[in-house]
């Protein structure tokens, strides 16, 4: 059994793929932000900076999830 960090907090069983779903949600939100930036829906530079920061944070969160899953998988072997 593999355990993973849940976006809602805590550790949970990853056998149902919910961590993969969390990663997908992060990616989808990041793409939504990127699309809004490309389409010029940002009203000012401050909003642009905020959205870029959020997108970067989502990317870093996804990387942490990947690293954690890899470590857990290595421990299982």
C-alpha positions in Angstrom: 0.0 0.0 0.0 1.3 3.4 -0.9 0.6 6.5 1.1 0.6 10.1 -0.2 0.0 13.6 1.1 -3.6 14.8 0.5 -4.3 18.4 -0.7 -6.9 18.5 1.9 -4.3 17.7 4.5 -2.9 14.5 6.1 -1.8 11.2 4.6 -4.1 8.9 2.7 -4.1 5.6 0.8 -3.1 6.4 -2.8 -4.4 3.1 -4.2 -7.6 4.8 -5.5 -5.6 7.4 -7.6 -6.9 10.4 -5.6 -3.4 11.8 -5.5 -3.3 11.6 -9.3 -6.5 13.5 -9.3 -5.0 16.2 -7.0 -2.1 16.6 -9.4 -4.5 16.8 -12.4 -6.5 19.5 -10.5 -3.2 21.5 -9.9 -2.3 21.3 -13.6 -5.8 22.3 -14.7 -5.8 25.4 -12.5 -2.3 26.3 -13.6 -3.5 26.1 -17.3 -6.6 28.2 -16.5 -4.3 30.9 -15.1 -2.0 30.7 -18.1 -4.9 31.0 -20.5 -6.2 34.0 -18.8 -2.8 35.7 -19.0 -2.5 34.9 -22.7 -6.0 36.2 -23.4 -5.2 39.5 -21.7 -7.8 39.1 -18.9 -5.4 40.7 -16.4 -6.3 44.3 -15.6 -3.0 45.5 -14.2 0.6 44.5 -13.5 -0.1 43.6 -9.9 -2.8 41.1 -10.9 -0.4 39.7 -13.5 2.3 39.2 -10.8 -0.2 37.6 -8.5 -1.4 35.1 -11.1 2.2 34.2 -12.2 3.0 33.6 -8.5 0.0 31.4 -8.0 0.8 29.4 -11.1 4.4 29.0 -9.9 3.2 27.8 -6.5 0.9 25.3 -8.1 3.8 24.0 -10.2 6.0 23.7 -7.1 3.2 21.9 -5.2 3.0 19.4 -8.1 6.7 18.8 -8.0 6.6 18.2 -4.2 3.8 15.6 -4.7 5.9 13.9 -7.4 9.0 13.8 -5.1 7.0 12.5 -2.2 5.4 9.8 -4.2 8.7 8.7 -5.6 10.2 8.5 -2.1 7.3 6.5 -0.9 7.5 4.2 -3.8 11.2 3.7 -3.2 10.5 2.8 0.4 7.9 0.3 -0.7 10.4 -1.6 -2.8 
